[in-house]
Amino acid sequence: RSPPQKIPNSPVRFAARPRSRRRDLLPRAGSLAVLPSSWPSGPGSPHRRRRWPPRRSREAGSSAPATSARTTPRQLNGEDRLSMLTDDILLSILGRVSSRTAARTSVLSTRWKHLPWLLPELSIDVKDFLSAPCADPMEENDMEQAMKSLAKATRSLLDKQRRESTISSLHLKLYLFNAFLCEVGPLIGDAIDSGLLKDLDLSVLDETEPLDHSEEEMQQRAQDIDAFFTAYPSVLHCLTKLSLKNVGFDKLDMHHVLFDCCKQLKHLSLHHCDTGSYSLFKIDAPDSKLCVLEIGMCRFLRIDLVCLPKLEKLVCDTWVSRCAPLTFGFVPSLGELELSCGEQNGFKLSELLHGVTGIHTLTLDFQGET
């Protein structure tokens, strides 16, 4: 480069540049700013030379990085990238967590405020409302407090004024406390009658071990369940899955409650439920839509499946009979059969499966027995 040339009558010195590029007379990024030659430029001078453009300096003690050049206006306003996703994606994310967790996201921002009431499927589990850590064995007061919170959550999530779409399926797991069933029952009944709820998956839980229940307690549970269905008949009309535990139907018509009344029932799970010790139970339901039947630790001497035309899967676990626990009649759709038991005298599998021709998956677990 040629040495700087001083222009007459000007205190400013310019570097020699081609005259054809007048834009080069302006200071460039990273170069020294142009200052009059007479101005002081020492370290203590307020007019010391600075880089152009000036560098962004962090405040003392601050570790926050400078704002990225790619930061969008919505991020500058404090909105995170997750909230920028569409409702469909966010609902898909919320659908993978419990309804209690999904409801808590409504307080994150106005963007999330309405999302829990757009979920097409809800899962309300009373165990999500138990205080942690839980006592072992679980105390009745803890279960009552959990049911109280469940009733409050159900009231909020089924609120027709906030709900913007119908609920295709509600998975509800609760404890059998009449005081709270009287709160939950009308909420579910109103949702069904108004067309807000289509299908109901109901599980009646019990933390007591099967052998710790007396006959009277099991019969009382059956009467409470029957009273619940009688008080809110619309529940039976959309009940597609039912799970019961420690229920004794000795004084009730079990077939009428489970098959004649539950017209839409597709999945039935019975754990330690029966009509009395060593009793026979016949299922003759030609109009039933039942596809899956699970029976565990029930004290039936034998179950006769006279007619279940839609039954596709049958699971029988731990029976008390010393002979074959099942007989099959008209079950043309049965394709999966699981049998598991530790103590039995043995029976001919060919006799058990007599008349069943469509089984493609057979699972046997006799715990080492031959």
C-alpha positions, 0 to 999 in steps of 0.5 A: 500500500502507498502511504496515507495522503493528507488532503489539504484543509482537512484534519482527517486522514484517509487511506488511499483508495481507488476513486472508482469505489466510493463505497470503500470510503466508509469504514468496514466491519472489523476495521478501525473507525475514522477519527480526526488526527488531532483527537487523543486516542490513548487508553484513557481517552473517551475517543479511543479507537474502537472496532466497527461494529462494536463487539457485544460484551457480556455483563460482569458475572453473566453467563448468558450467551448473546442472542443468536442471529437466527433467533425468531421473533416468537423466541424473542417474545419468550415462546419456546420451540415446543410451543411453536408446534401444531396442535396435532403434534402437541396433542400426540405428545400429551396423549402419551402421558397421564391425564393428570400430567396433561392437565398440569401443562395447561398452566405453562402458557396461554398456548397450552391452556386449551390443549388438555380439553382437545385430547380425543382419549383420556386416561384417569388413574386413581394411582396417579393421585396417591401421595408418595411414598405410599404406605405398605399396605396402603391405608384407606385414608390415602385411597380416599384422598386419591379418589377425591382428587380423581373426582375433581380431575374428572369434573374438570376434564369432562366440563362441557364448557371447556371441552372443544371436541368429543372424547372417543375413549375414557380409561378410568381406574378407581377405587370402590368408595360409594361416596366418590362414585356418587360424584363420578357417576353423574359426570360420566352419565352426563357426558354419555347422554350428551354425546361427549363420551363414546367408549368407557374403559372401567377398572375397579381396583382393589389393593387387598390380596385375594386371600385377605377378603372374606366372602361377605366383603366380596359380596358387598363389592358386587352389590356396590358395583351393581348399585353403581350400574343401576344408578347410572345405566348409561354407563353400561351402554358405552362400557367397552372394557371392564376389569374387576377384582375380588368380587363375589356374585353369589347373590347376584346374576353375574351373567345378567350383569356382565353379558345381558346389560353390557351390550357393548362390552368387548374386553372382560377381565376377572381376577378372583371373581366368581359366584361362590367356591367350586361353582359352575358358570355358563356363558351363553351370549349369542349377541355379545361383542366380547372379543377378549376374556381374561380369567385369573384365580377365579374359584369356578369349578368349570366355565362352559363357553356355550356361545360367544361368537365374537370371542378371539382371545381367552386367558385362563390363569390358576384355577381350582378345579382338578380337571379341565377348567373349560368346555367350548361350545360355539366359539368360531372366532377363537384364535388365541388360548392361554392356559396357566396353572401350577397345581392340577392332575392333568387332562387331555388337551385334545378333549379340552379343545374338542370342537375348537378348530380355529386356534392359531396361538396356544400358550401353555404354562403348567410351571414344570408339571407334566 
